[in-house]
Amino acid sequence: MSETTIEQSTGPVSGLPQGIAIREVTSDQSGKWLEAGWRDFKRTPAIGLAYGGLCVIAGYLILLSLFQSGQPYLTLPLGAGFMLLAPVIAVGLYETSRRLEMGENVTLWHSLNGFRRNPGQLGAIGVILMLFFLAWTRIAMLLFALFYNGSVPSLDVLIWETFFSRDAITFLITGTILGGALAMMVFAITVVSIPLLVDRDVDVITALITSVAAFRKNWRVLTGWAAMIAVMAACGMVVFLLGLAIMMPLLGYSSWHAYRGLIDTENAEARRLRRVVP
């Protein structure tokens, strides 16, 4: 069992596979999840930096494409949208933490095989997250059109118009509320669902139900956890995206330990998935 496991637990929750229970966690667990994630990062720095480095490179490629296509105004919305896709991108990091926990071999190749452990179900939830991402991108474009009279700010006045113009406050508040609502919905359905799909032989519907139930039971603690993730990810982005090389793997590993702390699978009937590679 993970070092972040909480002793207090409840019985099976209605609608969940028999034997799976949701623990009630306290606010101090967030720090323990981060601490456990940092331990995993230190044990597998090459894997963590490989994933983090790929995120940085992908970020620069996206920025380059936005500037070349004349859409630099989408930089901030797409940066926020990255958080909607991050849970499925981190599958390899969940697999790394799972292997460390089980005492199995851990290499970059092993981590990449995490995507093969439950491919159909992981693919389904990936499609769901992509739909959320596309919806947020469309909302962001509509907000720019609404607040800037059907046009978008040119590059030379983009920062001023976005943050300091007369309509900037209303624009930012509206975007934050709408984006935050989408982000919390994504967080609620993914906080334990994707790690559960990596760990156990369950279907995507069961995983989503389990995740929402875990969020509802611990919504105060998990809202704080989501805010901490958002702040840490933002800090990684503001330093020219370079901070993502550390923040991405740290948050990925920590999210696995959050799953292990929230979900008790000790008596679960859903079997553990077999190892794809030894």
VMD Tcl script that draws the C-alpha trace (Angstrom):
set ca {
  {0.00 0.00 0.00}
  {1.17 3.52 -0.77}
  {2.81 5.56 1.97}
  {0.08 8.16 1.50}
  {-2.73 5.77 2.39}
  {-5.13 7.13 5.00}
  {-6.30 4.85 7.77}
  {-9.83 6.21 7.89}
  {-12.04 4.75 5.15}
  {-15.65 4.14 4.37}
  {-17.53 1.19 3.01}
  {-18.33 0.72 -0.66}
  {-20.15 3.63 -2.25}
  {-23.32 3.03 -4.23}
  {-22.59 2.64 -7.92}
  {-18.98 1.58 -7.42}
  {-17.57 -1.90 -7.94}
  {-18.03 -3.99 -4.82}
  {-15.03 -3.73 -2.55}
  {-13.84 -0.28 -3.68}
  {-14.14 2.32 -0.95}
  {-13.56 6.06 -0.90}
  {-11.52 7.44 1.97}
  {-12.27 10.72 3.66}
  {-9.03 12.70 3.67}
  {-7.87 15.76 5.57}
  {-6.28 18.94 4.24}
  {-2.79 17.98 5.44}
  {-2.74 15.10 2.95}
  {-1.99 17.44 0.03}
  {1.46 18.09 1.41}
  {2.04 14.36 1.90}
  {1.01 13.64 -1.70}
  {3.49 16.24 -2.94}
  {6.19 14.84 -0.68}
  {5.60 11.32 -2.02}
  {5.61 12.66 -5.58}
  {8.93 14.38 -4.98}
  {10.39 11.12 -3.67}
  {9.31 9.37 -6.86}
  {10.83 12.17 -8.93}
  {14.14 11.85 -7.12}
  {14.13 8.08 -7.64}
  {13.44 8.40 -11.39}
  {14.79 11.82 -12.44}
  {15.49 10.78 -16.03}
  {11.91 9.65 -16.59}
  {10.46 12.75 -14.96}
  {12.69 15.13 -16.89}
  {11.93 13.29 -20.13}
  {8.20 13.89 -19.68}
  {8.75 17.44 -18.45}
  {11.09 18.21 -21.32}
  {8.58 16.93 -23.86}
  {5.94 19.24 -22.36}
  {8.30 22.20 -22.66}
  {9.12 21.38 -26.30}
  {5.42 20.87 -27.11}
  {4.66 24.21 -25.49}
  {7.22 26.02 -27.64}
  {5.92 24.33 -30.79}
  {2.36 25.42 -29.95}
  {3.53 28.99 -29.30}
  {5.41 29.01 -32.60}
  {2.35 27.78 -34.48}
  {0.13 30.41 -32.83}
  {2.46 33.25 -33.77}
  {2.91 31.97 -37.30}
  {-0.85 31.66 -37.77}
  {-1.48 35.13 -36.40}
  {-3.29 33.91 -33.28}
  {-0.97 34.90 -30.39}
  {-4.04 35.96 -28.39}
  {-4.75 32.27 -27.81}
  {-1.50 31.81 -25.88}
  {-3.09 32.32 -22.45}
  {-6.25 30.27 -23.16}
  {-4.23 27.36 -24.57}
  {-1.89 27.53 -21.60}
  {-4.91 27.13 -19.34}
  {-6.30 24.47 -21.66}
  {-3.16 22.40 -21.18}
  {-4.41 21.65 -17.67}
  {-7.47 19.98 -19.18}
  {-5.33 17.49 -21.10}
  {-2.56 17.02 -18.52}
  {-4.26 14.13 -16.63}
  {-4.12 11.82 -19.65}
  {-0.66 13.04 -20.70}
  {0.57 11.97 -17.24}
  {-0.39 8.29 -17.69}
  {3.26 7.31 -18.03}
  {4.05 9.07 -14.76}
  {1.23 7.21 -13.00}
  {2.68 3.97 -14.34}
  {6.11 4.92 -13.04}
  {4.77 5.56 -9.53}
  {2.74 2.35 -9.68}
  {5.83 0.36 -10.58}
  {7.88 1.99 -7.84}
  {5.15 1.12 -5.37}
  {5.01 -2.50 -6.52}
  {8.80 -2.91 -6.65}
  {8.78 -3.55 -10.41}
  {11.36 -2.55 -13.03}
  {11.17 1.14 -13.92}
  {12.57 2.65 -17.12}
  {11.26 5.18 -19.62}
  {10.07 2.30 -21.80}
  {8.15 0.82 -18.86}
  {6.49 4.18 -18.21}
  {5.41 4.52 -21.84}
  {3.78 1.11 -21.63}
  {1.37 2.62 -19.12}
  {-0.69 3.70 -22.13}
  {-1.07 0.03 -23.11}
  {-2.42 -1.18 -19.78}
  {-6.03 -0.20 -20.46}
  {-5.82 1.38 -23.93}
  {-9.49 1.36 -24.94}
  {-10.70 2.96 -21.71}
  {-7.83 5.43 -21.55}
  {-8.54 6.36 -25.16}
  {-12.18 7.00 -24.32}
  {-11.35 9.36 -21.48}
  {-8.77 11.04 -23.71}
  {-11.54 11.82 -26.20}
  {-13.66 13.28 -23.40}
  {-10.82 15.56 -22.30}
  {-10.16 16.63 -25.89}
  {-13.80 17.66 -26.20}
  {-13.44 19.79 -23.07}
  {-10.28 21.32 -24.51}
  {-11.95 22.15 -27.83}
  {-14.94 23.62 -25.99}
  {-12.64 25.86 -23.93}
  {-10.76 26.98 -27.04}
  {-14.03 27.92 -28.73}
  {-15.22 29.77 -25.61}
  {-11.95 31.72 -25.47}
  {-12.28 32.77 -29.11}
  {-15.87 33.85 -28.55}
  {-14.87 35.89 -25.50}
  {-12.21 37.74 -27.48}
  {-14.73 38.44 -30.25}
  {-17.37 39.60 -27.74}
  {-15.13 41.93 -25.75}
  {-13.14 43.28 -28.69}
  {-15.99 44.01 -31.10}
  {-15.56 41.01 -33.36}
  {-11.80 41.45 -33.78}
  {-8.80 40.36 -31.75}
  {-5.94 42.51 -30.45}
  {-2.84 42.70 -32.62}
  {0.45 41.45 -31.22}
  {1.81 44.91 -30.41}
  {-1.12 45.74 -28.08}
  {-2.05 42.21 -26.96}
  {-0.75 42.45 -23.39}
  {-2.17 45.93 -22.83}
  {-5.61 45.06 -24.22}
  {-5.76 41.76 -22.31}
  {-4.69 43.01 -18.90}
  {-4.87 46.81 -18.68}
  {-7.60 48.09 -21.01}
  {-11.01 49.35 -19.89}
  {-12.67 45.98 -20.49}
  {-9.77 43.86 -19.26}
  {-11.12 43.23 -15.76}
  {-14.53 42.10 -17.01}
  {-12.88 40.01 -19.73}
  {-10.51 38.30 -17.29}
  {-13.20 37.69 -14.67}
  {-15.58 36.18 -17.22}
  {-12.85 34.01 -18.72}
  {-11.68 32.89 -15.28}
  {-15.19 31.92 -14.18}
  {-15.95 29.97 -17.36}
  {-12.51 28.39 -17.56}
  {-12.54 27.58 -13.85}
  {-15.92 25.86 -14.16}
  {-14.65 23.68 -17.01}
  {-11.43 22.95 -15.14}
  {-13.28 21.84 -12.00}
  {-15.52 19.54 -14.04}
  {-12.45 17.97 -15.63}
  {-10.73 17.70 -12.27}
  {-13.76 16.00 -10.71}
  {-13.93 13.34 -13.42}
  {-10.17 12.71 -13.58}
  {-8.85 13.09 -10.04}
  {-8.87 9.31 -9.58}
  {-10.35 7.93 -12.82}
  {-7.19 7.83 -14.96}
  {-4.92 6.38 -12.24}
  {-7.67 3.84 -11.52}
  {-7.74 2.83 -15.20}
  {-3.98 2.35 -15.09}
  {-4.22 0.29 -11.92}
  {-7.40 -1.80 -12.18}
  {-9.45 -3.65 -14.78}
  {-12.44 -1.29 -14.78}
  {-14.34 0.47 -17.54}
  {-14.31 4.20 -18.13}
  {-17.86 4.74 -16.81}
  {-17.00 3.07 -13.51}
  {-13.80 5.10 -13.28}
  {-15.68 8.38 -13.91}
  {-18.35 7.53 -11.33}
  {-15.67 6.66 -8.78}
  {-13.82 9.90 -9.44}
  {-16.91 12.09 -9.10}
  {-17.89 10.25 -5.90}
  {-14.41 10.80 -4.47}
  {-14.58 14.49 -5.34}
  {-18.03 14.91 -3.78}
  {-16.94 13.20 -0.58}
  {-13.77 15.29 -0.26}
  {-14.70 18.41 -2.22}
  {-13.18 20.90 0.24}
  {-9.79 19.19 0.38}
  {-9.76 18.43 -3.34}
  {-10.72 21.98 -4.30}
  {-7.64 23.14 -2.41}
  {-5.60 20.40 -4.08}
  {-6.83 21.51 -7.52}
  {-5.93 25.13 -6.72}
  {-2.45 24.05 -5.63}
  {-1.98 22.13 -8.88}
  {-3.13 25.16 -10.91}
  {-0.77 27.53 -9.08}
  {2.22 25.20 -9.42}
  {1.51 24.63 -13.11}
  {1.15 28.38 -13.67}
  {4.49 28.96 -11.93}
  {6.02 26.44 -14.29}
  {4.63 28.26 -17.32}
  {5.53 31.84 -16.41}
  {9.27 31.12 -16.45}
  {9.18 30.68 -20.24}
  {7.61 27.22 -19.78}
  {10.92 25.84 -18.45}
  {9.43 25.23 -15.03}
  {7.18 22.58 -16.54}
  {10.22 20.33 -16.79}
  {9.97 19.95 -13.01}
  {6.34 20.75 -12.26}
  {4.82 18.34 -14.79}
  {6.45 15.16 -13.42}
  {6.12 16.29 -9.81}
  {2.38 16.86 -10.17}
  {1.97 13.63 -12.15}
  {3.66 11.53 -9.49}
  {1.79 13.37 -6.73}
  {-1.54 12.74 -8.46}
  {-0.89 9.00 -8.32}
  {-0.40 9.25 -4.57}
  {-3.58 11.33 -4.31}
  {-5.42 8.46 -5.99}
  {-3.88 5.94 -3.58}
  {-4.87 8.12 -0.66}
  {-8.44 8.63 -1.83}
  {-9.33 5.13 -3.06}
  {-9.12 1.91 -1.05}
  {-8.78 -1.02 -3.46}
  {-7.51 -3.55 -0.96}
  {-10.73 -5.57 -1.09}
  {-11.73 -4.63 -4.63}
  {-13.10 -7.33 -6.89}
  {-11.73 -5.51 -9.94}
  {-8.40 -7.21 -10.49}
  {-5.10 -5.46 -10.97}
  {-4.13 -5.16 -14.61}
  {-1.27 -7.42 -15.66}
  {2.12 -5.97 -16.39}
  {2.50 -5.21 -20.09}
  {6.28 -5.58 -19.89}
  {8.22 -7.18 -17.01}
}
mol new
graphics top color blue
foreach p $ca { graphics top sphere $p radius 0.5 }
foreach p [lrange $ca 0 end-1] q [lrange $ca 1 end] { graphics top cylinder $p $q radius 0.2 }
display resetview
